[in-house]
Amino acid sequence: MAYVDWHMRGPEIASCNCAWGCPCQFNALPTHGDCRAMTGMRIDEGHFGDVPLAGLRWVGMFAWPGPIHEGKGEAFVVIDEKASPAQRNALLTILSGQETDPGATIFNVFATVIDKMHEPAFAPIAFELDMDKRLGRLTVEGVIDTRVEPIRNPITGDEHRARVSLPNGFEYHMAEYASGNTKAKGPVKLDWTSSHAHVALLNLSTHGAA
């Protein structure tokens, strides 16, 4: 089957309610039994067919009552208010897992385990990230505030640096792991401190992660 050719490249901030490291990254069950997560991206390079996507941002909030693979999830997406109608449609198509080889991206995989998609919102998205320092913040006023910082040794307080490589990953191939704080007040409510976070340079397309 022929799909629309699309591509997005840029930094990502992600965080969830699991312990540092996130068991999902290793095919294990979630720390607390359920999964609640957020992920957002600044698109530095991108297109969807003839529609340019560079310069836009998006963030998604997700919740599952149990492990992700058991389904029954819900999702809420905010798209950069600067996006034109064509760009909004393009991003919503990509983020809902459409126009993608089956199983090739995190969006396509998540689409199979999400039962409820809340109506999207369009608002300013603030995105700051220093990947090397594992310091970042993603905010949508009145909706979500996520901050990431280095994991620290609980005894000495020294920064602890960890990278994970997933050669066959459908989200990233390499990520810096960090500690995250998130509070979301929208349709999908999130609330945690000193929990798992990772930052990565996403390079996703119709055919998967590069």
Residue pairs with C-beta under 8 A, 6 or more apart in sequence:
3 99
3 100
3 101
3 206
4 48
4 49
4 93
4 99
4 206
5 47
5 49
5 205
5 206
6 46
6 47
6 48
6 49
6 53
6 90
6 94
6 99
6 205
6 206
7 45
7 46
7 47
7 204
7 205
7 206
8 41
8 43
8 45
8 46
8 53
8 94
8 202
8 203
8 204
8 205
9 43
9 44
9 45
9 46
9 201
9 202
9 203
9 204
10 41
10 42
10 43
10 44
10 45
10 46
10 201
10 202
11 41
11 42
11 44
11 127
11 129
11 131
11 199
11 200
11 201
11 202
12 39
12 40
12 41
12 171
12 172
12 198
12 199
12 200
12 201
12 202
13 39
13 40
13 41
13 127
13 129
13 136
13 137
13 138
13 146
13 148
13 197
13 199
14 37
14 38
14 39
14 40
14 171
14 197
14 198
14 199
14 200
15 37
15 38
15 39
15 146
15 148
15 180
15 181
15 182
15 192
15 195
15 196
15 197
15 198
16 22
16 24
16 35
16 36
16 37
16 38
16 180
16 192
16 195
16 196
16 197
17 30
17 31
17 32
17 34
17 35
17 36
17 37
17 190
17 192
17 195
17 196
18 24
18 30
18 31
18 32
18 35
18 195
18 196
19 31
19 195
19 196
20 151
20 177
20 179
20 195
20 196
21 162
21 164
21 177
21 196
22 196
22 198
23 29
23 30
23 31
24 30
24 35
24 68
25 164
25 166
29 67
30 66
30 67
30 68
33 66
34 63
34 64
34 65
34 66
35 62
35 63
35 64
35 66
35 67
35 68
35 73
36 62
36 63
36 64
36 188
36 190
36 192
37 61
37 62
37 63
37 190
38 59
38 60
38 61
38 62
38 138
38 144
38 146
38 182
38 184
38 190
39 59
39 60
39 62
39 106
40 57
40 58
40 59
40 60
40 125
40 127
40 138
40 146
41 57
41 58
41 59
41 127
41 202
42 57
42 127
42 129
43 53
43 54
43 55
43 56
43 57
43 58
44 54
44 55
45 54
46 52
46 53
46 54
46 56
47 53
47 54
48 87
48 90
48 91
48 93
48 94
48 99
49 90
51 86
51 87
51 90
52 87
53 87
53 90
53 91
55 82
56 79
56 80
56 82
56 83
56 87
56 91
57 80
57 125
57 127
58 77
58 78
58 79
58 80
58 91
58 95
58 125
59 77
59 78
59 125
59 138
59 140
59 144
60 75
60 76
60 77
60 78
60 95
61 75
61 76
61 77
61 144
61 184
61 186
61 187
61 188
61 190
62 73
62 74
62 75
62 76
62 110
62 114
62 188
63 73
63 74
63 75
63 188
63 189
63 190
64 70
64 71
64 72
64 73
64 113
65 72
66 72
68 110
68 113
69 113
70 113
71 112
71 113
71 114
71 115
72 113
72 115
73 110
73 113
73 114
73 115
73 116
74 114
74 115
74 116
74 117
74 118
74 187
74 188
75 110
75 114
75 116
75 117
75 118
75 188
76 117
76 118
76 120
76 121
76 186
76 187
76 188
77 92
77 95
77 117
77 118
77 120
77 121
78 120
78 121
78 122
78 123
78 125
78 140
78 143
78 144
78 186
79 88
79 91
79 92
79 120
79 121
79 122
80 122
80 123
80 124
80 125
81 122
81 123
81 124
83 91
83 122
88 120
88 122
92 120
93 99
94 100
94 107
95 107
96 107
96 111
96 117
97 105
97 107
97 108
97 109
97 110
97 111
97 112
98 111
99 206
100 107
100 108
100 206
101 108
101 206
101 207
101 208
102 108
103 109
103 170
104 170
104 206
104 207
104 208
104 209
105 170
105 171
105 204
105 208
105 209
106 170
106 171
106 204
108 170
109 170
118 186
118 187
118 188
121 140
121 143
121 186
123 140
123 141
123 143
124 140
124 141
125 138
125 139
125 140
126 137
126 138
126 139
126 140
127 136
127 137
127 138
128 136
128 137
128 138
129 135
129 136
129 137
129 148
129 199
130 136
131 176
131 199
131 200
131 201
132 176
133 150
134 148
134 149
134 150
134 151
134 159
134 161
134 176
134 177
134 178
134 199
135 148
135 149
135 150
136 147
136 148
136 178
136 199
137 145
137 146
137 147
137 148
138 144
138 145
138 146
139 145
139 146
142 185
143 184
143 185
143 186
144 182
144 183
144 184
144 185
144 186
144 190
145 182
145 183
145 184
146 180
146 181
146 182
146 197
147 180
147 181
147 182
148 178
148 179
148 180
148 181
148 197
148 199
149 178
149 179
149 180
150 159
150 160
150 161
150 178
150 179
151 159
151 160
151 161
151 162
151 177
151 178
151 179
152 158
152 159
152 160
152 179
153 159
153 160
161 176
162 176
162 177
163 174
163 175
163 176
163 177
164 174
164 175
164 177
164 198
165 173
165 174
166 172
166 173
166 174
166 175
167 173
169 209
170 208
170 209
171 200
171 202
171 209
172 198
172 200
172 201
172 202
172 209
173 209
173 210
174 200
175 198
175 199
175 200
176 198
176 199
176 200
177 196
177 197
177 198
178 197
178 198
178 199
179 194
179 195
179 196
179 197
180 192
180 194
180 195
180 196
180 197
181 192
181 193
181 194
181 195
182 190
182 191
182 192
182 195
183 190
183 191
184 190
184 191
202 209
203 209
203 210
204 210
